Amino acid sequence: MKPIVLCIIDKLNLEQINNYSKVFLNPSDNIYSDIGLGKKVKTPTETITEKISNADFYCNLNLINAINHAKENKSKVHIIGDYTKDKEVLDAIIKVSKDLSLKNVYLHLYGKKINIKNITAEYNIAKVANVFTMTTDNEKVYEAVVKNKKTSKSKDLNSAHISNNDTVIFYNLDLSNYNELIDALTNKTSNKRELKNLDVLSVFKYNKLNYMYEMDKVYGLSKYISDNNLKQLRVNVDYAFDGYSFNNYKGLKISNENILDVDLSKYDFIVANINSKELKKLENKVNEIGGRLLIVSSNSDNTILASKDLTSYKGNTYSIFSTVIDLLGLKPIKGYAKSLVGKNDNLPEFIFRAVSIVFVIVCVVLYMARFLHFYLTK
């Protein structure tokens, strides 16, 4: 089977796809979940907002147990995350810590413009221990949070590093940027310092961490392809593609490498988020191996799907899910949007219109014949 390559581009110049058939679909709230799941699902933000508003969050036993773990061991709670995201989650965790009379709460935050004085004043019981940018080297982050080797942004902050018996809470809903740090803290990386009796918690299920909630399982594209024993690769693709959960499906590789450096012939289906400047090189790479390319770009006005295989021009963003299945030669899944390739869905409509026109013509001819017969025999 020749590979199917689906590339997602944020800003696409239509002149770049002049030699492709195009279909303009509806705008999408999240093009990754539309393609990967083929239907609307509740997002982690919607789920957690609901949990916080109905107070379920504050009664979550795993969160309470994690905080009590530090309290019982006379230790510390470390809260790690991007301060520009999911602030209501951070607020809720600190509130629970305060309600449980915990005093040793330390924040290790990512962000460009963080006002430490305002944060300290707002949270009272929580102190800022480290400040990083999202581009800070993971090794330096580990050295700062575990070995207390401060970065330039953190040198004047509270000296509080992660040690034995502590609790660590990753409060962001998407933890894909913290893989190396999580691996180090959970002793999956052999050259890191071993921390004993460490309780590491995430808001949503992630790898083998303790967690507060699990997203509803959805039978998505990755699972269906895996069940059919095909190999797939995803490069820089949002975790919404798998229903906001992280699953190690058979034959699936998730990577952050440059798609242009990948041997595409090893896979049956590849999804990659690319820059528009990389499109021509990717197109040449796909053509070299005889693959088929799908190009998707979504903005506030519409979603564009470009391909040389399009045969239908009526559908929505969920149709891309079925289109991929069709191109892979797999059996369609009932109850999902129709594919935009393969059998021409416009043909039945054409036949219906043609038959209707012929019917009208026949009726007119018969009427005229009857009228003439009546007139001539009168």
Protein Blocks (a to p, Z undefined) as FASTA:
>chain_A
ZZddddddfbacfklmmmpccddddddfblmlmmmnopacddfklmmmmmmmnommmmmm
klmmmmmmmmmnopaddddddfkgoklmmmmmmmmmmmnopabdcdddedfbdcfklmmm
mnomaccfbdcdfklcfklmmmmmmnopacfklmmmccddddehiacddfbfblklmmmm
mmmmnopafkbccdehiacddfbdchjbccfbdcdddddfklmmmmnopacddehiafkl
noopacddehiacdfbdfklpcfklpmbdcddddfklmmmmmmmmmmnopacddddddfk
bccdddfkbcbfcdcfklmmmmmmmmnopacdehiacdfehjafklmmmmmmmmmmmmmm
mmmmmmmmmmmmmmmmZZ
